[in-house]
Amino acid sequence: MADPFTSAIQFLDSIGFFKFLIPYILTSAIFYGLLRRSKIFGEKSESVAINATISLSAALLVTASPILVGIDLSKPLSQFLSYSLIVFIVVLVIVFIPLLVWQEQFLKKVAENKKVAILMTIIIISVAVLTAIFIFYPLQISLIYSSEILTAISALLILFILLLIVFFPSKKT
């Protein structure tokens, strides 16, 4: 007999929760955020109903079209979101751990020197892109190239840490 969690997931799958409702909620939230941010229909407080109506309608159109055509998006969508979460966590770890140690000095140096900010941004984006490539396309990378990518990621991390140490020495106690 299956455990209650497995039974609940299978029930939700049988009623189309993962094929329709989750993509619908995600799409409508994205559309609503974009409409609210762009202020196409007026200020944020004035256009709440219009933004909500348009985002819900557009999300229904976007979500219903694969079902009407007969395409199942639940597996690719869940795979994409879980891989994206892993990349996001890696980037957060790379950014926030040094900030915990050198927060005041980091903000001061970045405010003073634009080259440091640009260099840090390039390194963070490079690590994020290499991590995303390594996670999203593991089958296309052969064993020969995977060691090179791991070496590149390691080199970028070491360069990032060295830049932090050079530009942001810890405070003397």
N, C-alpha and C positions, 0 to 999 in steps of 0.2 A: 504494500500500500504506500502511496506517495505521501510525502509530508504536506502539511497545509499550505506552505509557501508555493510548492510546485503546483498544487491543485489550483490555487488562486491565480498563478501566472497562466496556466493552461486555460482557465475559464476566461480570463481577460483576453487571451489570444483568440479564443473561439468566438467572442463577441466583436472582434475587430478593434480592440483597444489600441494595439500597437500598429495596426495598419492604417487607422484613420484618426483616432482621437489624439494620440501623442503628436503625430505630424501636424494636425490641425492646430493644436494649442501652440506648438513651437512656431509655426508659420504666422499665426495671428499675432503672437507676441513680437516677433521680428517686424512685421508690418506696422504694428501699433507704435513700436519704438521708433521706427524710421519716420513715420508720419508725425509723431510728437516732436522728434528732434528737428525735422526740417521745417516745421511750422508753416506748411503749405496752406492750411485752412485757418490760419490765425494763431493767436497766442495760445499757450498751453492750456490755460484755464477756460478759454472760450470754445475750444474745438474738441473737447473730450468725446462727446457723443458722435461727432462726425468721424473722428479718427477711429473710434471703436467700431462703428458701423462699416466703414470702408475696410478696415483690417480684418474683421470677421468675414466679410463677404469675399475679399480677395483670398483669404486663407481657405475658405470653402471651395473656391474655384481651383486653387492650386492643389489642394488635397484630393478633391474629387476626380480630377483629370487622370491621374494614374490608375485609379480604381475603374473608371469608365473605359479606359484603354485596356486594362487587364494586366498592369504591371504591379508587382509586389515590391514596395519600397521599405518594408519593415526591417529586413536584414541589412541592406546597405546603409540605411539611416542609423540603425543601432551600432553598426560597426564604425561608421564615420564619427558618431558622437563619442563613443568610448575611446577611439584613437585620439580624437581631438582633446578629450579630457586628459589623457596621458601627456600629450604635448604641452598643454596648458599648465599642468602640474610641474613638469620639468622646467618650464620657463619661470614659473613662480619661485621654485626652489633656487634657481640660478640668480634671480633678482633679489629675493627677500632675505636670504641668509646673509649675504654681505651687508645689506642695509641694516640688519639687526645689529651688526657689529660696528659699522662705520656710518651710522645715520647722519649725525650732525656734520661730520667732515665731508661726507659724500654730497650732501645738498649744498654745502658751502662751495666745494670745488666745482660742482656742475654749474652753479650760478656764476662763478667767476670765470670759468674757462669753457667756452663752447666746444673746443676741440675734444676735450675729455668727454663731454656729453655725447658728441657725435660718435666717437670711438666706442664708448660703452654701448650705445644703441646699435651700432653695426655688429658688435660682438654678440649681443643678445639676440638680434635677428638672425645672425648666422647660425648660432647654436640651435635656435628654434627651427629654422629651416632644415638643418641637417638632422635634427631629431625627428622632425615630421617625415622627412624622406625615409629615414631608417625605420620608422614605425609604420607608415602608410604603404610603403612598397618593399616589404621584406622579401618577396618572392623574386622580384626583378634584380636584386642585388646578389651576385654570386659570392662565394666564400672569399675569393681573392679581393673583391672590392669592399666587402664588409669590414675587413680589418683596416683598410685605408680610411673608411668613413669613421670607424671608431677612433682611429688615430687622429683624424681631423677634429672630431668632437673633443677628444681629450686635449689636443693642442689648444683649441679655442678656450676650453675651460681653464687650462693652466695659464694662458695668456690673460684671461679675464681676472684670475686671482692675482697674478703678478702685477697687473695694472692697478688693482685695488690696493695691493701692498705698497706699491711705489707712490701712488697718488694720495693714498689715505692711510698713513701710518697710524697705528693705534695710539691712544693717549697714554702718556707716561703716568704711572700711578705713584 
